[in-house]
Each structure stands twice: as structure tokens, then as C-alpha cells.
Amino acid sequence: MWAAIALSFGLAMDATAVAAARGLGGRRADDLIVLPLLFGGFQSGMAALGWLVGAWGGSYLQPWDAWIAFALLLGLGGKMIVDGWRSRADSGDVLDGTVRTSIAVYLALAIATSIDAAAAGLTLPILAVPPWLSLALIGGVTAACTLAGHLLGRALGDKLGPRLGMAGGLVLVAIGVHMVLG
């Protein structure tokens, strides 16, 4: 059971960092609901997919998973850096003090942070708990950590200013580089 809990927290860290980065630059109330639900759901779903695909063709997909996550995080982090560099009012990303976010951005973030869960899904059969319990732990822990990370990011962003979103972008890029360099 402890292995499943440790795996859940380990997988949640990328999502937590990304949620904190989003919190630095965004003040949308719906991020507090959407991010935990999407990140928790995708982490759990990708772990289940990894468990299923691992039996079929895991060796074909594994060499590319870090590069896919890197590309997504580099693009999103780069956008946050550029938006922070510009005046938010001039960039067109702010409406009534809130950062507009499309569902495509939410989905890209959820996919990018859950790619490692697909690889971890290969290990679910060797844990001493039923796979459904491991999947529930992965999703629940990720959702809770995402919420906490976003709230912390918002608190820091309120104290340190709106351009701190650039730091959040740098965090996303760093996570992507770390995934590639391993």
C-alpha cells in the first residue's frame, strides 16, 4: 500500500508544479476546479492506459514520452514567458483582471503532466494493492496536490506581482528539460 501512495505523490509533483505556475499568472476561480479535476483524471487515466498499453506495445512508445512532454511544456512555458514580458493588457490575454484560458491549454497541460503516469502504469501489476485502488490514489492525490499548488501559486502571485507568470513559464520549461534529461 505504501508503494502505491509513494507512486501517487511522485506522479503528482509535475502537476503540482504546473498548477502553482498557473496560479502565479492566473486568477481565474474556475482553475481551482478545472485543474484538479483534469490533472487528477488524466494522471489516473494515463496510468490506466499505460497499464493496458504496456502489455501491447510499451517498448515502442517509451522512447518518445519525455520528448512529447518536453515539446508541450516548452511551448506553454514559452507562451507564459512572452506574455509576462509584454504588458498583459496589450497581449489581449486579460479580461476584467482574469487570464483567459482555452480548453486546449488545459488539455495540453493535463497531457503534458500525465505522460509519466503512462510509463508508471506499467508498474501497477507489481504493486501489492489492486490496480483500481492504485488508480484511485493516483487521481485523488494528484487532484489534492494540484489544488494546493495552485493556491500557493496564487498567494505568491498576489504578493509578488503579475509578471511573476514569467517565473511560472520558466518552471514549465525546466520541468520539460528535466523530463528529457532524466
C-alpha positions in Angstrom: 0.0 0.0 0.0 2.8 2.4 0.9 4.4 1.9 -2.6 1.1 2.9 -4.2 0.9 6.0 -2.0 4.5 7.0 -2.8 3.9 6.4 -6.5 0.8 8.7 -6.3 2.7 11.5 -4.7 5.7 11.1 -7.1 3.4 11.4 -10.1 1.5 14.4 -8.7 4.6 16.6 -8.4 4.7 17.7 -12.0 1.0 18.6 -11.9 1.5 20.4 -8.6 4.4 22.5 -10.1 2.4 23.3 -13.2 -0.7 24.3 -11.1 1.5 26.5 -9.0 2.9 28.1 -12.1 -0.6 28.7 -13.4 -1.6 30.2 -10.1 1.3 32.7 -10.4 -0.1 34.2 -13.6 -3.8 33.5 -13.4 -6.6 34.5 -11.1 -9.5 32.5 -12.5 -11.7 30.9 -9.9 -12.5 28.0 -12.3 -8.8 27.0 -12.3 -9.4 25.8 -8.7 -11.9 23.2 -10.1 -10.8 22.5 -13.6 -7.1 21.9 -12.9 -7.5 19.4 -10.1 -10.2 17.5 -12.0 -8.3 17.4 -15.3 -4.9 16.7 -13.8 -6.2 14.1 -11.4 -8.4 12.5 -14.1 -5.6 12.5 -16.7 -3.0 11.1 -14.2 -5.3 8.3 -13.3 -6.4 7.7 -16.9 -2.9 7.8 -18.3 -1.7 5.3 -15.7 -4.6 3.0 -16.7 -3.7 3.5 -20.3 0.0 2.7 -19.5 -1.1 -0.4 -17.7 -3.1 -1.6 -20.7 -0.7 -0.5 -23.4 2.3 -1.9 -21.6 1.1 -5.4 -22.4 0.8 -4.5 -26.0 3.5 -2.0 -27.2 5.1 -0.1 -24.3 8.6 -0.6 -25.7 7.6 1.3 -28.9 6.2 4.4 -27.1 8.6 4.7 -24.2 11.5 6.4 -26.1 9.3 9.3 -27.1 7.2 10.1 -24.0 9.7 12.6 -22.5 10.1 14.4 -25.8 6.4 14.8 -26.2 6.1 16.2 -22.7 9.1 18.5 -23.3 7.6 19.9 -26.5 4.2 20.6 -24.8 5.8 22.2 -21.7 8.3 24.2 -23.7 5.5 25.7 -25.9 3.3 26.5 -22.9 6.1 27.8 -20.7 7.4 29.9 -23.6 4.0 31.5 -24.0 3.8 32.3 -20.3 7.3 33.9 -20.5 6.4 36.0 -23.6 3.0 37.1 -22.0 4.8 38.1 -18.8 7.3 40.1 -20.8 4.7 42.0 -22.6 2.1 44.2 -20.9 -0.8 41.9 -20.2 -3.3 44.5 -21.3 -1.5 44.7 -24.7 -1.2 41.0 -25.2 -5.0 40.5 -25.2 -4.9 37.7 -22.6 -6.6 39.7 -19.8 -10.3 40.4 -19.5 -11.5 42.0 -16.3 -8.4 41.1 -14.4 -8.5 37.4 -15.2 -6.4 35.4 -17.6 -8.4 33.8 -20.4 -7.5 30.1 -20.9 -8.8 27.9 -23.6 -9.8 24.3 -23.1 -6.9 23.4 -25.4 -4.4 24.9 -23.0 -6.0 23.0 -20.1 -5.9 19.7 -22.0 -2.3 20.3 -23.2 -1.2 20.9 -19.6 -3.1 17.8 -18.4 -1.5 15.6 -21.1 2.0 17.0 -20.6 1.9 16.4 -16.8 0.4 12.9 -17.1 2.7 11.3 -19.7 5.0 10.0 -17.0 1.9 8.3 -15.4 1.5 6.2 -18.5 5.0 4.9 -18.0 4.3 4.3 -14.3 1.2 2.4 -15.2 3.4 -0.4 -16.4 4.3 -1.0 -12.7 0.8 -1.2 -11.4 0.6 -5.0 -11.6 3.6 -5.5 -9.3 2.2 -3.3 -6.5 0.7 -5.2 -3.6 -2.7 -3.4 -4.0 -5.4 -3.8 -6.6 -4.8 -1.7 -9.7 -8.2 0.1 -9.3 -7.0 1.3 -5.9 -3.7 2.5 -7.3 -5.5 4.4 -10.0 -7.9 6.0 -7.5 -4.9 7.0 -5.3 -3.1 8.5 -8.3 -6.1 10.6 -9.3 -7.0 11.7 -5.8 -3.6 12.6 -4.6 -2.9 14.5 -7.9 -6.1 16.5 -7.6 -5.4 17.4 -4.0 -1.8 18.4 -4.7 -2.8 20.4 -7.8 -5.3 22.4 -5.7 -2.7 23.1 -3.0 -0.1 24.1 -5.6 -2.5 26.4 -7.4 -3.5 28.1 -4.2 0.2 28.6 -3.2 1.0 30.0 -6.6 -1.9 32.4 -6.4 -0.8 33.6 -2.9 2.7 34.2 -4.1 1.5 35.9 -7.3 -0.7 38.3 -5.4 2.3 39.3 -3.2 4.9 39.5 -5.9 3.1 40.9 -8.9 1.6 39.8 -12.3 4.9 39.5 -14.1 5.7 36.5 -11.8 4.0 34.5 -14.5 7.3 34.6 -16.3 8.8 32.6 -13.4 5.9 30.1 -13.9 6.8 29.8 -17.5 10.4 29.1 -16.6 9.3 26.4 -14.2 7.3 24.7 -17.0 10.3 24.8 -19.3 12.6 23.4 -16.5 10.2 20.5 -15.9 10.2 19.7 -19.7 14.1 19.8 -19.7 14.2 17.6 -16.6 11.9 15.1 -18.3 14.2 14.9 -21.3 17.5 14.8 -19.4 16.0 12.4 -16.8 
